[in-house]
Amino acid sequence: MSSFTHESMINAHGLSLLAQIRETLHIWRQRYLQRRELARWTDRELHDVGLSWSDVVREAEKPFWRA
């Protein structure tokens, strides 16, 4: 599972190094939090969006820096 916000799609050429680092850290934190949340979903919620527990495990095991 990967979701991108508008901010994560900004062209990095226009950002300062500090802004790029801040944006990267923000994206990594969002991925971490989203994967933790996904791991808490019930069978019903997973079924509603067409995911299985194997999908959840595969996504939850990814390191935060991988999309």
Secondary structure, DSSP 8 states (H G I E B T S, - for coil): -----GGGGS-GGGS-HHHHHHHHHHHHHHHHHHHHHHHT--HHHHHHHT--HHHHHHHHTS-TT--
